[in-house]
Amino acid sequence: MRLPLIPPNQLTPEQKTLYDSMRKGIASNFNAFKVENEDGALMGPWNPWLHEPGIGKAIWDLTLAMTANAVLPDNVRQIAILVVGARYDAAYELYAHIAVAEKEGMSAERLSALVADLKPADLSKEENVAFDFSYALCRGGTLPEPLYRLAIATFGQHGTNELIYLVGLYALVSTTLNGFNVPVPERE
């Protein structure tokens, strides 16, 4: 870890405001995995965001907006997030979203394929489109037109927009985690 965890009693007023917002959002949306240590210091991407609260708040606001305005089914969202985490080899991202996917009943076989950066054999039509779409975007370059049109036909314009933003958000999260070498806490 390249940035020390910040104990809550050492936060600046600006950091404390962001910390309180993040803890509230984490409690309602990200409760399937470990997000803080014993003294309440936030781990994962939240710690680097606290170190730069002006930027961290903007990323956190985007995260909240992506959650509040979600129209894609959660299984589709988890496929996209895990594809991004695997492409970036972002350990904490994979740790966190494996826990979420397991809580939602995703099979071990499917999870194994996704974290190995492979396409699972048992995807539904919608999950298949989400996998291909996310995988292609993570490679870089322009998304192929047939894949874009298939996403529009499958998810509509708003859902396709959400999928693009979701891949971008989790690419940012994964880059944050990798850049600051954020470790994975022990699983319980």
C-alpha angles and dihedrals in degrees: 000000000000096000120051118238111256114229111224092244090060098052120118115234090260091049092046092055091051092043091054092049092047094048090051092049093043092053092056100037112019108043103123095084141035113282105163139035128236095281093049098258110150119241131191118045091331093075095057089045090055090053089060103030095175091059094030092057091053091051091045091050089052090049091052092047091050090052097043094047098042116139099162116095112259094243089058091047092050091050090053094045093048091048089055093045091050094046090052093038088227104174099197092044091053092044092052099044095041085059091049092047092047090050088053091051103257110164123249090238092055093045091048092054094045096050089047087058090249132127113252115233095224103060122138118234092265093045090048091054091047091051095049093043094049093042092052093048091050091056091063131236129076117329108250112259096233090054092048091050091048090053091050090050091047104038105014124236096293093049091047090050089050091051092052092049092044092054089047094048094050091045086057092046091048092048090050092050094047095042092054094037092234109195128224114246118231112276115239 
